[in-house]
Amino acid sequence: MKKGRKVTAKQEENSLLQGMILVAKGSIFAVIITLIFIILFAFVMQLSSLSETIIRPIVQVVRILSIAIGGAYAARKTTNKGWLKGAITGIGYVILVSLIGVISGGKFALDRILLSDSLMALVVGAAGGAIGINIR
């Protein structure tokens, strides 16, 4: 029989707190990346004659990349369950973006779009976390 390391309640609590901090940092980092690229894209749209039909796909690509990077960031400094930290980072991103939308005058609706965005963030964040834990 293999003897496992004993983990004290204090160590487990610290580990949980550190994981939550990493997830929060990853979510905030993803939102900042999104804001930077959306602002840059707005400047490009102003200076060029690009069609407005490309706005949605570009925004979706920016969001996907931001969530993946945020998930990788959250999982990079951990030793286990990177996919889980990445997935939670993706959900945190959706929550932060929704809060920013409500604060800036938008309306919150628990609809099909929010649910599909949440599912996308969960999957992309998990993938980013799985990648991030393997990048050291």
N, CA, C and O atoms as CSV, one atom per row, in Angstrom:
chain,resi,resn,atom,element,x,y,z
A,1,MET,N,N,0.833,-1.176,0.000
A,1,MET,CA,C,0.000,0.000,0.000
A,1,MET,C,C,0.882,1.245,0.000
A,1,MET,O,O,1.896,1.308,0.696
A,2,LYS,N,N,0.490,2.194,-0.764
A,2,LYS,CA,C,1.254,3.420,-0.900
A,2,LYS,C,C,0.808,4.438,0.144
A,2,LYS,O,O,-0.384,4.652,0.364
A,3,LYS,N,N,1.787,5.052,0.772
A,3,LYS,CA,C,1.449,6.089,1.753
A,3,LYS,C,C,1.417,7.437,1.052
A,3,LYS,O,O,2.358,7.807,0.349
A,4,GLY,N,N,0.333,8.164,1.247
A,4,GLY,CA,C,0.208,9.489,0.656
A,4,GLY,C,C,0.682,10.558,1.617
A,4,GLY,O,O,0.751,10.359,2.830
A,5,ARG,N,N,1.003,11.688,1.039
A,5,ARG,CA,C,1.381,12.814,1.892
A,5,ARG,C,C,0.157,13.314,2.620
A,5,ARG,O,O,-0.930,13.408,2.050
A,6,LYS,N,N,0.342,13.629,3.865
A,6,LYS,CA,C,-0.765,14.204,4.612
A,6,LYS,C,C,-0.826,15.695,4.310
A,6,LYS,O,O,0.179,16.403,4.371
A,7,VAL,N,N,-2.004,16.143,3.991
A,7,VAL,CA,C,-2.213,17.548,3.719
A,7,VAL,C,C,-3.057,18.118,4.846
A,7,VAL,O,O,-4.166,17.653,5.113
A,8,THR,N,N,-2.523,19.113,5.487
A,8,THR,CA,C,-3.259,19.714,6.586
A,8,THR,C,C,-4.378,20.584,6.051
A,8,THR,O,O,-4.376,20.980,4.885
A,9,ALA,N,N,-5.326,20.873,6.913
A,9,ALA,CA,C,-6.451,21.724,6.525
A,9,ALA,C,C,-5.960,23.110,6.122
A,9,ALA,O,O,-6.514,23.726,5.212
A,10,LYS,N,N,-4.940,23.595,6.785
A,10,LYS,CA,C,-4.384,24.920,6.484
A,10,LYS,C,C,-3.757,24.937,5.081
A,10,LYS,O,O,-3.939,25.894,4.327
A,11,GLN,N,N,-3.017,23.871,4.739
A,11,GLN,CA,C,-2.409,23.791,3.414
A,11,GLN,C,C,-3.480,23.710,2.336
A,11,GLN,O,O,-3.353,24.333,1.282
A,12,GLU,N,N,-4.526,22.948,2.596
A,12,GLU,CA,C,-5.617,22.813,1.642
A,12,GLU,C,C,-6.328,24.150,1.454
A,12,GLU,O,O,-6.689,24.512,0.334
A,13,GLU,N,N,-6.530,24.880,2.545
A,13,GLU,CA,C,-7.174,26.193,2.484
A,13,GLU,C,C,-6.313,27.173,1.689
A,13,GLU,O,O,-6.829,27.934,0.870
A,14,ASN,N,N,-5.000,27.155,1.933
A,14,ASN,CA,C,-4.086,28.035,1.193
A,14,ASN,C,C,-4.086,27.695,-0.284
A,14,ASN,O,O,-4.058,28.587,-1.132
A,15,SER,N,N,-4.116,26.401,-0.595
A,15,SER,CA,C,-4.132,25.961,-1.986
A,15,SER,C,C,-5.403,26.431,-2.686
A,15,SER,O,O,-5.353,26.894,-3.826
A,16,LEU,N,N,-6.529,26.315,-2.011
A,16,LEU,CA,C,-7.798,26.766,-2.569
A,16,LEU,C,C,-7.785,28.273,-2.795
A,16,LEU,O,O,-8.231,28.750,-3.839
A,17,LEU,N,N,-7.279,29.018,-1.828
A,17,LEU,CA,C,-7.198,30.474,-1.946
A,17,LEU,C,C,-6.280,30.868,-3.100
A,17,LEU,O,O,-6.610,31.768,-3.872
A,18,GLN,N,N,-5.144,30.209,-3.221
A,18,GLN,CA,C,-4.225,30.503,-4.319
A,18,GLN,C,C,-4.864,30.195,-5.668
A,18,GLN,O,O,-4.683,30.943,-6.629
A,19,GLY,N,N,-5.611,29.097,-5.740
A,19,GLY,CA,C,-6.318,28.752,-6.973
A,19,GLY,C,C,-7.355,29.793,-7.339
A,19,GLY,O,O,-7.495,30.152,-8.508
A,20,MET,N,N,-8.087,30.283,-6.341
A,20,MET,CA,C,-9.101,31.311,-6.588
A,20,MET,C,C,-8.451,32.602,-7.054
A,20,MET,O,O,-8.981,33.279,-7.935
A,21,ILE,N,N,-7.313,32.952,-6.477
A,21,ILE,CA,C,-6.601,34.168,-6.885
A,21,ILE,C,C,-6.116,34.038,-8.323
A,21,ILE,O,O,-6.228,34.982,-9.106
A,22,LEU,N,N,-5.573,32.865,-8.676
A,22,LEU,CA,C,-5.110,32.649,-10.045
A,22,LEU,C,C,-6.265,32.745,-11.042
A,22,LEU,O,O,-6.117,33.334,-12.113
A,23,VAL,N,N,-7.401,32.170,-10.692
A,23,VAL,CA,C,-8.574,32.220,-11.569
A,23,VAL,C,C,-9.050,33.670,-11.732
A,23,VAL,O,O,-9.370,34.097,-12.842
A,24,ALA,N,N,-9.096,34.416,-10.637
A,24,ALA,CA,C,-9.512,35.819,-10.709
A,24,ALA,C,C,-8.551,36.626,-11.579
A,24,ALA,O,O,-8.981,37.424,-12.412
A,25,LYS,N,N,-7.249,36.417,-11.384
A,25,LYS,CA,C,-6.256,37.120,-12.208
A,25,LYS,C,C,-6.400,36.745,-13.679
A,25,LYS,O,O,-6.311,37.607,-14.553
A,26,GLY,N,N,-6.622,35.462,-13.953
A,26,GLY,CA,C,-6.799,35.011,-15.327
A,26,GLY,C,C,-8.023,35.635,-15.978
A,26,GLY,O,O,-7.972,36.028,-17.143
A,27,SER,N,N,-9.123,35.731,-15.239
A,27,SER,CA,C,-10.351,36.333,-15.770
A,27,SER,C,C,-10.154,37.815,-16.050
A,27,SER,O,O,-10.564,38.314,-17.098
A,28,ILE,N,N,-9.527,38.515,-15.115
A,28,ILE,CA,C,-9.270,39.950,-15.301
A,28,ILE,C,C,-8.312,40.166,-16.463
A,28,ILE,O,O,-8.506,41.079,-17.266
A,29,PHE,N,N,-7.282,39.336,-16.559
A,29,PHE,CA,C,-6.320,39.424,-17.657
A,29,PHE,C,C,-7.023,39.227,-19.001
A,29,PHE,O,O,-6.739,39.947,-19.958
A,30,ALA,N,N,-7.931,38.262,-19.077
A,30,ALA,CA,C,-8.678,38.008,-20.314
A,30,ALA,C,C,-9.546,39.207,-20.692
A,30,ALA,O,O,-9.626,39.567,-21.866
A,31,VAL,N,N,-10.192,39.824,-19.714
A,31,VAL,CA,C,-11.018,41.006,-19.997
A,31,VAL,C,C,-10.150,42.156,-20.497
A,31,VAL,O,O,-10.539,42.867,-21.424
A,32,ILE,N,N,-8.983,42.346,-19.895
A,32,ILE,CA,C,-8.081,43.421,-20.320
A,32,ILE,C,C,-7.609,43.178,-21.753
A,32,ILE,O,O,-7.569,44.107,-22.560
A,33,ILE,N,N,-7.255,41.941,-22.070
A,33,ILE,CA,C,-6.846,41.609,-23.444
A,33,ILE,C,C,-7.974,41.914,-24.417
A,33,ILE,O,O,-7.743,42.486,-25.482
A,34,THR,N,N,-9.192,41.534,-24.054
A,34,THR,CA,C,-10.347,41.806,-24.912
A,34,THR,C,C,-10.517,43.297,-25.143
A,34,THR,O,O,-10.705,43.736,-26.278
A,35,LEU,N,N,-10.453,44.082,-24.067
A,35,LEU,CA,C,-10.633,45.536,-24.198
A,35,LEU,C,C,-9.566,46.143,-25.094
A,35,LEU,O,O,-9.878,46.985,-25.937
A,36,ILE,N,N,-8.327,45.736,-24.930
A,36,ILE,CA,C,-7.237,46.284,-25.745
A,36,ILE,C,C,-7.474,45.980,-27.223
A,36,ILE,O,O,-7.374,46.871,-28.067
A,37,PHE,N,N,-7.788,44.721,-27.536
A,37,PHE,CA,C,-7.965,44.357,-28.942
A,37,PHE,C,C,-9.235,44.944,-29.549
A,37,PHE,O,O,-9.256,45.251,-30.741
A,38,ILE,N,N,-10.277,45.105,-28.768
A,38,ILE,CA,C,-11.499,45.731,-29.287
A,38,ILE,C,C,-11.244,47.211,-29.577
A,38,ILE,O,O,-11.730,47.737,-30.578
A,39,ILE,N,N,-10.494,47.876,-28.720
A,39,ILE,CA,C,-10.152,49.290,-28.966
A,39,ILE,C,C,-9.283,49.410,-30.214
A,39,ILE,O,O,-9.504,50.290,-31.045
A,40,LEU,N,N,-8.293,48.526,-30.347
A,40,LEU,CA,C,-7.455,48.535,-31.554
A,40,LEU,C,C,-8.289,48.274,-32.803
A,40,LEU,O,O,-8.097,48.927,-33.828
A,41,PHE,N,N,-9.203,47.334,-32.719
A,41,PHE,CA,C,-10.077,47.031,-33.844
A,41,PHE,C,C,-10.968,48.220,-34.195
A,41,PHE,O,O,-11.229,48.475,-35.371
A,42,ALA,N,N,-11.434,48.945,-33.182
A,42,ALA,CA,C,-12.257,50.142,-33.436
A,42,ALA,C,C,-11.454,51.192,-34.204
A,42,ALA,O,O,-11.982,51.840,-35.107
A,43,PHE,N,N,-10.177,51.361,-33.847
A,43,PHE,CA,C,-9.328,52.297,-34.582
A,43,PHE,C,C,-9.148,51.851,-36.029
A,43,PHE,O,O,-9.209,52.671,-36.946
A,44,VAL,N,N,-8.930,50.574,-36.232
A,44,VAL,CA,C,-8.779,50.047,-37.594
A,44,VAL,C,C,-10.055,50.274,-38.386
A,44,VAL,O,O,-9.999,50.653,-39.556
A,45,MET,N,N,-11.189,50.050,-37.769
A,45,MET,CA,C,-12.475,50.276,-38.452
A,45,MET,C,C,-12.661,51.746,-38.828
A,45,MET,O,O,-13.200,52.057,-39.890
A,46,GLN,N,N,-12.214,52.643,-37.955
A,46,GLN,CA,C,-12.316,54.081,-38.244
A,46,GLN,C,C,-11.441,54.488,-39.427
A,46,GLN,O,O,-11.837,55.301,-40.262
A,47,LEU,N,N,-10.252,53.910,-39.481
A,47,LEU,CA,C,-9.281,54.318,-40.488
A,47,LEU,C,C,-9.448,53.609,-41.828
A,47,LEU,O,O,-8.883,54.046,-42.830
A,48,SER,N,N,-10.196,52.548,-41.858
A,48,SER,CA,C,-10.344,51.803,-43.108
A,48,SER,C,C,-11.807,51.745,-43.521
A,48,SER,O,O,-12.701,52.233,-42.829
A,49,SER,N,N,-12.005,51.145,-44.645
A,49,SER,CA,C,-13.373,51.031,-45.149
A,49,SER,C,C,-13.861,49.584,-45.054
A,49,SER,O,O,-14.510,49.072,-45.966
A,50,LEU,N,N,-13.534,48.939,-43.935
A,50,LEU,CA,C,-13.984,47.567,-43.730
A,50,LEU,C,C,-15.489,47.531,-43.514
A,50,LEU,O,O,-16.073,48.457,-42.950
A,51,SER,N,N,-16.098,46.461,-43.964
A,51,SER,CA,C,-17.531,46.284,-43.806
A,51,SER,C,C,-17.882,46.017,-42.344
A,51,SER,O,O,-17.115,45.385,-41.617
A,52,GLU,N,N,-19.025,46.494,-41.931
A,52,GLU,CA,C,-19.461,46.265,-40.549
A,52,GLU,C,C,-19.863,44.823,-40.297
A,52,GLU,O,O,-20.057,44.430,-39.146
A,53,THR,N,N,-19.990,44.038,-41.336
A,53,THR,CA,C,-20.373,42.638,-41.157
A,53,THR,C,C,-19.251,41.809,-40.529
A,53,THR,O,O,-19.498,40.702,-40.052
A,54,ILE,N,N,-18.025,42.329,-40.524
A,54,ILE,CA,C,-16.930,41.568,-39.928
A,54,ILE,C,C,-16.791,41.815,-38.425
A,54,ILE,O,O,-15.969,41.178,-37.768
A,55,ILE,N,N,-17.575,42.720,-37.888
A,55,ILE,CA,C,-17.452,43.053,-36.463
A,55,ILE,C,C,-17.711,41.837,-35.580
A,55,ILE,O,O,-16.896,41.518,-34.714
A,56,ARG,N,N,-18.829,41.159,-35.787
A,56,ARG,CA,C,-19.183,40.007,-34.940
A,56,ARG,C,C,-18.136,38.898,-34.973
A,56,ARG,O,O,-17.715,38.428,-33.916
A,57,PRO,N,N,-17.701,38.464,-36.164
A,57,PRO,CA,C,-16.682,37.403,-36.171
A,57,PRO,C,C,-15.368,37.827,-35.511
A,57,PRO,O,O,-14.742,37.033,-34.809
A,58,ILE,N,N,-14.953,39.069,-35.734
A,58,ILE,CA,C,-13.703,39.546,-35.133
A,58,ILE,C,C,-13.837,39.588,-33.617
A,58,ILE,O,O,-12.928,39.158,-32.907
A,59,VAL,N,N,-14.941,40.093,-33.119
A,59,VAL,CA,C,-15.163,40.154,-31.670
A,59,VAL,C,C,-15.181,38.746,-31.081
A,59,VAL,O,O,-14.634,38.523,-30.001
A,60,GLN,N,N,-15.796,37.806,-31.770
A,60,GLN,CA,C,-15.846,36.431,-31.265
A,60,GLN,C,C,-14.449,35.817,-31.221
A,60,GLN,O,O,-14.108,35.132,-30.256
A,61,VAL,N,N,-13.644,36.049,-32.242
A,61,VAL,CA,C,-12.269,35.536,-32.257
A,61,VAL,C,C,-11.459,36.161,-31.121
A,61,VAL,O,O,-10.699,35.473,-30.440
A,62,VAL,N,N,-11.627,37.461,-30.922
A,62,VAL,CA,C,-10.914,38.145,-29.833
A,62,VAL,C,C,-11.319,37.559,-28.491
A,62,VAL,O,O,-10.465,37.326,-27.635
A,63,ARG,N,N,-12.599,37.320,-28.296
A,63,ARG,CA,C,-13.067,36.755,-27.034
A,63,ARG,C,C,-12.515,35.350,-26.812
A,63,ARG,O,O,-12.085,35.020,-25.707
A,64,ILE,N,N,-12.525,34.525,-27.851
A,64,ILE,CA,C,-12.018,33.159,-27.731
A,64,ILE,C,C,-10.535,33.171,-27.373
A,64,ILE,O,O,-10.103,32.459,-26.466
A,65,LEU,N,N,-9.759,33.982,-28.086
A,65,LEU,CA,C,-8.328,34.062,-27.801
A,65,LEU,C,C,-8.071,34.605,-26.390
A,65,LEU,O,O,-7.187,34.118,-25.684
A,66,SER,N,N,-8.836,35.600,-25.992
A,66,SER,CA,C,-8.667,36.178,-24.661
A,66,SER,C,C,-8.956,35.164,-23.566
A,66,SER,O,O,-8.212,35.074,-22.589
A,67,ILE,N,N,-10.024,34.405,-23.721
A,67,ILE,CA,C,-10.382,33.399,-22.721
A,67,ILE,C,C,-9.324,32.297,-22.673
A,67,ILE,O,O,-8.945,31.849,-21.592
A,68,ALA,N,N,-8.849,31.861,-23.835
A,68,ALA,CA,C,-7.817,30.823,-23.870
A,68,ALA,C,C,-6.537,31.311,-23.191
A,68,ALA,O,O,-5.914,30.570,-22.429
A,69,ILE,N,N,-6.150,32.544,-23.464
A,69,ILE,CA,C,-4.951,33.106,-22.835
A,69,ILE,C,C,-5.162,33.269,-21.333
A,69,ILE,O,O,-4.262,32.970,-20.548
A,70,GLY,N,N,-6.333,33.738,-20.925
A,70,GLY,CA,C,-6.640,33.874,-19.500
A,70,GLY,C,C,-6.624,32.527,-18.788
A,70,GLY,O,O,-6.113,32.418,-17.674
A,71,GLY,N,N,-7.184,31.500,-19.427
A,71,GLY,CA,C,-7.169,30.161,-18.853
A,71,GLY,C,C,-5.757,29.608,-18.727
A,71,GLY,O,O,-5.412,28.977,-17.728
A,72,ALA,N,N,-4.943,29.852,-19.755
A,72,ALA,CA,C,-3.544,29.408,-19.712
A,72,ALA,C,C,-2.785,30.144,-18.615
A,72,ALA,O,O,-1.970,29.550,-17.909
A,73,TYR,N,N,-3.054,31.429,-18.477
A,73,TYR,CA,C,-2.407,32.232,-17.431
A,73,TYR,C,C,-2.758,31.691,-16.045
A,73,TYR,O,O,-1.889,31.578,-15.181
A,74,ALA,N,N,-4.019,31.362,-15.839
A,74,ALA,CA,C,-4.458,30.863,-14.526
A,74,ALA,C,C,-3.850,29.497,-14.216
A,74,ALA,O,O,-3.533,29.209,-13.062
A,75,ALA,N,N,-3.686,28.663,-15.227
A,75,ALA,CA,C,-3.201,27.301,-15.006
A,75,ALA,C,C,-1.679,27.196,-15.024
A,75,ALA,O,O,-1.119,26.212,-14.540
A,76,ARG,N,N,-1.027,28.179,-15.565
A,76,ARG,CA,C,0.426,28.134,-15.759
A,76,ARG,C,C,1.189,27.954,-14.451
A,76,ARG,O,O,2.215,27.274,-14.432
A,77,LYS,N,N,0.725,28.534,-13.382
A,77,LYS,CA,C,1.444,28.505,-12.107
A,77,LYS,C,C,0.911,27.449,-11.145
A,77,LYS,O,O,1.139,27.533,-9.938
A,78,THR,N,N,0.216,26.476,-11.668
A,78,THR,CA,C,-0.331,25.429,-10.814
A,78,THR,C,C,0.235,24.076,-11.242
A,78,THR,O,O,0.862,23.957,-12.294
A,79,THR,N,N,0.006,23.076,-10.424
A,79,THR,CA,C,0.546,21.756,-10.742
A,79,THR,C,C,-0.531,20.726,-11.066
A,79,THR,O,O,-0.210,19.623,-11.509
A,80,ASN,N,N,-1.776,21.056,-10.858
A,80,ASN,CA,C,-2.838,20.097,-11.154
A,80,ASN,C,C,-4.130,20.809,-11.534
A,80,ASN,O,O,-4.339,21.977,-11.206
A,81,LYS,N,N,-4.979,20.083,-12.226
A,81,LYS,CA,C,-6.308,20.549,-12.624
A,81,LYS,C,C,-6.268,21.879,-13.383
A,81,LYS,O,O,-7.061,22.781,-13.112
A,82,GLY,N,N,-5.358,21.987,-14.314
A,82,GLY,CA,C,-5.275,23.202,-15.121
A,82,GLY,C,C,-6.530,23.423,-15.944
A,82,GLY,O,O,-6.973,24.559,-16.112
A,83,TRP,N,N,-7.102,22.355,-16.452
A,83,TRP,CA,C,-8.325,22.464,-17.237
A,83,TRP,C,C,-9.459,23.051,-16.405
A,83,TRP,O,O,-10.260,23.839,-16.910
A,84,LEU,N,N,-9.529,22.670,-15.133
A,84,LEU,CA,C,-10.595,23.164,-14.260
A,84,LEU,C,C,-10.397,24.652,-13.960
A,84,LEU,O,O,-11.348,25.434,-13.995
A,85,LYS,N,N,-9.159,25.030,-13.665
A,85,LYS,CA,C,-8.883,26.446,-13.409
A,85,LYS,C,C,-9.163,27.282,-14.656
A,85,LYS,O,O,-9.669,28.400,-14.561
A,86,GLY,N,N,-8.830,26.734,-15.824
A,86,GLY,CA,C,-9.119,27.424,-17.075
A,86,GLY,C,C,-10.613,27.557,-17.326
A,86,GLY,O,O,-11.085,28.614,-17.745
A,87,ALA,N,N,-11.359,26.484,-17.070
A,87,ALA,CA,C,-12.816,26.518,-17.266
A,87,ALA,C,C,-13.468,27.544,-16.342
A,87,ALA,O,O,-14.346,28.297,-16.765
A,88,ILE,N,N,-13.041,27.571,-15.095
A,88,ILE,CA,C,-13.598,28.544,-14.145
A,88,ILE,C,C,-13.186,29.957,-14.544
A,88,ILE,O,O,-13.953,30.902,-14.363
A,89,THR,N,N,-11.984,30.105,-15.084
A,89,THR,CA,C,-11.544,31.408,-15.586
A,89,THR,C,C,-12.468,31.874,-16.709
A,89,THR,O,O,-12.832,33.049,-16.762
A,90,GLY,N,N,-12.848,30.968,-17.600
A,90,GLY,CA,C,-13.772,31.316,-18.683
A,90,GLY,C,C,-15.119,31.783,-18.164
A,90,GLY,O,O,-15.677,32.760,-18.665
A,91,ILE,N,N,-15.642,31.093,-17.165
A,91,ILE,CA,C,-16.924,31.506,-16.567
A,91,ILE,C,C,-16.763,32.849,-15.862
A,91,ILE,O,O,-17.649,33.701,-15.930
A,92,GLY,N,N,-15.625,33.037,-15.182
A,92,GLY,CA,C,-15.355,34.333,-14.542
A,92,GLY,C,C,-15.308,35.461,-15.562
A,92,GLY,O,O,-15.769,36.571,-15.298
A,93,TYR,N,N,-14.747,35.167,-16.730
A,93,TYR,CA,C,-14.706,36.153,-17.819
A,93,TYR,C,C,-16.124,36.567,-18.227
A,93,TYR,O,O,-16.416,37.755,-18.367
A,94,VAL,N,N,-16.995,35.579,-18.414
A,94,VAL,CA,C,-18.380,35.878,-18.813
A,94,VAL,C,C,-19.067,36.722,-17.741
A,94,VAL,O,O,-19.800,37.657,-18.061
A,95,ILE,N,N,-18.833,36.394,-16.473
A,95,ILE,CA,C,-19.437,37.160,-15.378
A,95,ILE,C,C,-18.923,38.598,-15.385
A,95,ILE,O,O,-19.705,39.540,-15.260
A,96,LEU,N,N,-17.600,38.767,-15.532
A,96,LEU,CA,C,-17.024,40.121,-15.549
A,96,LEU,C,C,-17.534,40.939,-16.734
A,96,LEU,O,O,-17.885,42.109,-16.578
A,97,VAL,N,N,-17.576,40.327,-17.910
A,97,VAL,CA,C,-18.050,41.038,-19.095
A,97,VAL,C,C,-19.528,41.412,-18.930
A,97,VAL,O,O,-19.943,42.497,-19.337
A,98,SER,N,N,-20.311,40.523,-18.341
A,98,SER,CA,C,-21.730,40.827,-18.097
A,98,SER,C,C,-21.873,41.975,-17.106
A,98,SER,O,O,-22.711,42.857,-17.296
A,99,LEU,N,N,-21.059,41.972,-16.048
A,99,LEU,CA,C,-21.096,43.071,-15.073
A,99,LEU,C,C,-20.705,44.400,-15.719
A,99,LEU,O,O,-21.335,45.428,-15.472
A,100,ILE,N,N,-19.670,44.370,-16.542
A,100,ILE,CA,C,-19.247,45.587,-17.243
A,100,ILE,C,C,-20.374,46.082,-18.147
A,100,ILE,O,O,-20.633,47.282,-18.229
A,101,GLY,N,N,-21.039,45.152,-18.820
A,101,GLY,CA,C,-22.163,45.527,-19.681
A,101,GLY,C,C,-23.308,46.164,-18.908
A,101,GLY,O,O,-23.881,47.157,-19.356
A,102,VAL,N,N,-23.643,45.606,-17.756
A,102,VAL,CA,C,-24.729,46.156,-16.931
A,102,VAL,C,C,-24.331,47.523,-16.375
A,102,VAL,O,O,-25.136,48.454,-16.374
A,103,ILE,N,N,-23.092,47.641,-15.903
A,103,ILE,CA,C,-22.627,48.915,-15.346
A,103,ILE,C,C,-22.622,50.011,-16.407
A,103,ILE,O,O,-22.904,51.173,-16.111
A,104,SER,N,N,-22.298,49.634,-17.644
A,104,SER,CA,C,-22.235,50.640,-18.707
A,104,SER,C,C,-23.592,50.914,-19.349
A,104,SER,O,O,-23.667,51.584,-20.379
A,105,GLY,N,N,-24.641,50.410,-18.759
A,105,GLY,CA,C,-25.979,50.772,-19.208
A,105,GLY,C,C,-26.713,49.694,-19.964
A,105,GLY,O,O,-27.843,49.915,-20.400
A,106,GLY,N,N,-26.112,48.542,-20.133
A,106,GLY,CA,C,-26.776,47.450,-20.838
A,106,GLY,C,C,-27.746,46.718,-19.934
A,106,GLY,O,O,-27.826,46.981,-18.734
A,107,LYS,N,N,-28.474,45.802,-20.527
A,107,LYS,CA,C,-29.424,45.010,-19.753
A,107,LYS,C,C,-28.921,43.579,-19.646
A,107,LYS,O,O,-28.322,43.048,-20.581
A,108,PHE,N,N,-29.165,42.975,-18.520
A,108,PHE,CA,C,-28.766,41.589,-18.301
A,108,PHE,C,C,-29.937,40.686,-18.619
A,108,PHE,O,O,-31.049,40.908,-18.140
A,109,ALA,N,N,-29.692,39.676,-19.419
A,109,ALA,CA,C,-30.745,38.719,-19.744
A,109,ALA,C,C,-30.169,37.315,-19.704
A,109,ALA,O,O,-29.139,37.032,-20.317
A,110,LEU,N,N,-30.841,36.448,-18.982
A,110,LEU,CA,C,-30.443,35.052,-18.934
A,110,LEU,C,C,-31.109,34.371,-20.126
A,110,LEU,O,O,-32.185,33.786,-20.010
A,111,ASP,N,N,-30.438,34.463,-21.274
A,111,ASP,CA,C,-31.030,33.950,-22.505
A,111,ASP,C,C,-30.091,32.962,-23.190
A,111,ASP,O,O,-29.055,32.577,-22.648
A,112,ARG,N,N,-30.483,32.568,-24.385
A,112,ARG,CA,C,-29.723,31.593,-25.151
A,112,ARG,C,C,-28.317,32.092,-25.471
A,112,ARG,O,O,-27.373,31.302,-25.479
A,113,ILE,N,N,-28.167,33.366,-25.731
A,113,ILE,CA,C,-26.857,33.934,-26.059
A,113,ILE,C,C,-25.920,33.845,-24.852
A,113,ILE,O,O,-24.763,33.450,-24.996
A,114,LEU,N,N,-26.405,34.205,-23.676
A,114,LEU,CA,C,-25.579,34.118,-22.472
A,114,LEU,C,C,-25.187,32.668,-22.187
A,114,LEU,O,O,-24.048,32.386,-21.813
A,115,LEU,N,N,-26.133,31.760,-22.367
A,115,LEU,CA,C,-25.830,30.353,-22.130
A,115,LEU,C,C,-24.823,29.813,-23.140
A,115,LEU,O,O,-23.931,29.051,-22.766
A,116,SER,N,N,-24.944,30.189,-24.404
A,116,SER,CA,C,-23.974,29.725,-25.405
A,116,SER,C,C,-22.609,30.369,-25.172
A,116,SER,O,O,-21.582,29.714,-25.348
A,117,ASP,N,N,-22.584,31.640,-24.778
A,117,ASP,CA,C,-21.317,32.295,-24.439
A,117,ASP,C,C,-20.653,31.614,-23.244
A,117,ASP,O,O,-19.434,31.443,-23.218
A,118,SER,N,N,-21.458,31.229,-22.259
A,118,SER,CA,C,-20.930,30.558,-21.075
A,118,SER,C,C,-20.356,29.190,-21.427
A,118,SER,O,O,-19.295,28.809,-20.933
A,119,LEU,N,N,-21.056,28.462,-22.276
A,119,LEU,CA,C,-20.561,27.149,-22.698
A,119,LEU,C,C,-19.264,27.293,-23.499
A,119,LEU,O,O,-18.320,26.528,-23.305
A,120,MET,N,N,-19.227,28.275,-24.395
A,120,MET,CA,C,-18.023,28.532,-25.172
A,120,MET,C,C,-16.872,28.903,-24.244
A,120,MET,O,O,-15.758,28.410,-24.424
A,121,ALA,N,N,-17.114,29.753,-23.264
A,121,ALA,CA,C,-16.077,30.183,-22.332
A,121,ALA,C,C,-15.584,29.007,-21.491
A,121,ALA,O,O,-14.391,28.900,-21.209
A,122,LEU,N,N,-16.488,28.142,-21.097
A,122,LEU,CA,C,-16.133,26.961,-20.312
A,122,LEU,C,C,-15.196,26.046,-21.108
A,122,LEU,O,O,-14.165,25.611,-20.594
A,123,VAL,N,N,-15.555,25.761,-22.350
A,123,VAL,CA,C,-14.760,24.858,-23.191
A,123,VAL,C,C,-13.418,25.483,-23.568
A,123,VAL,O,O,-12.375,24.839,-23.455
A,124,VAL,N,N,-13.449,26.736,-24.015
A,124,VAL,CA,C,-12.211,27.406,-24.431
A,124,VAL,C,C,-11.293,27.629,-23.229
A,124,VAL,O,O,-10.079,27.456,-23.332
A,125,GLY,N,N,-11.871,28.013,-22.093
A,125,GLY,CA,C,-11.069,28.197,-20.882
A,125,GLY,C,C,-10.427,26.891,-20.450
A,125,GLY,O,O,-9.260,26.878,-20.057
A,126,ALA,N,N,-11.171,25.791,-20.517
A,126,ALA,CA,C,-10.617,24.478,-20.158
A,126,ALA,C,C,-9.467,24.100,-21.091
A,126,ALA,O,O,-8.447,23.575,-20.645
A,127,ALA,N,N,-9.636,24.369,-22.384
A,127,ALA,CA,C,-8.567,24.078,-23.346
A,127,ALA,C,C,-7.348,24.945,-23.050
A,127,ALA,O,O,-6.217,24.459,-23.066
A,128,GLY,N,N,-7.576,26.222,-22.781
A,128,GLY,CA,C,-6.476,27.116,-22.435
A,128,GLY,C,C,-5.767,26.689,-21.159
A,128,GLY,O,O,-4.543,26.773,-21.061
A,129,GLY,N,N,-6.542,26.232,-20.186
A,129,GLY,CA,C,-5.961,25.737,-18.936
A,129,GLY,C,C,-5.141,24.470,-19.147
A,129,GLY,O,O,-4.081,24.301,-18.545
A,130,ALA,N,N,-5.638,23.582,-20.005
A,130,ALA,CA,C,-4.894,22.354,-20.294
A,130,ALA,C,C,-3.574,22.684,-21.001
A,130,ALA,O,O,-2.554,22.041,-20.757
A,131,ILE,N,N,-3.605,23.666,-21.857
A,131,ILE,CA,C,-2.372,24.103,-22.531
A,131,ILE,C,C,-1.456,24.808,-21.532
A,131,ILE,O,O,-0.251,24.558,-21.498
A,132,GLY,N,N,-2.034,25.683,-20.728
A,132,GLY,CA,C,-1.240,26.483,-19.796
A,132,GLY,C,C,-0.506,25.671,-18.753
A,132,GLY,O,O,0.615,26.015,-18.379
A,133,ILE,N,N,-1.118,24.597,-18.275
A,133,ILE,CA,C,-0.462,23.794,-17.237
A,133,ILE,C,C,0.749,23.057,-17.810
A,133,ILE,O,O,1.657,22.680,-17.070
A,134,ASN,N,N,0.758,22.852,-19.125
A,134,ASN,CA,C,1.877,22.159,-19.773
A,134,ASN,C,C,2.943,23.110,-20.303
A,134,ASN,O,O,3.959,22.663,-20.835
A,135,ILE,N,N,2.726,24.399,-20.168
A,135,ILE,CA,C,3.711,25.400,-20.578
A,135,ILE,C,C,4.374,25.925,-19.316
A,135,ILE,O,O,3.724,26.537,-18.468
A,136,ARG,N,N,5.644,25.686,-19.203
A,136,ARG,CA,C,6.368,26.164,-18.018
A,136,ARG,C,C,7.680,26.726,-18.411
A,136,ARG,O,O,8.438,27.181,-17.555
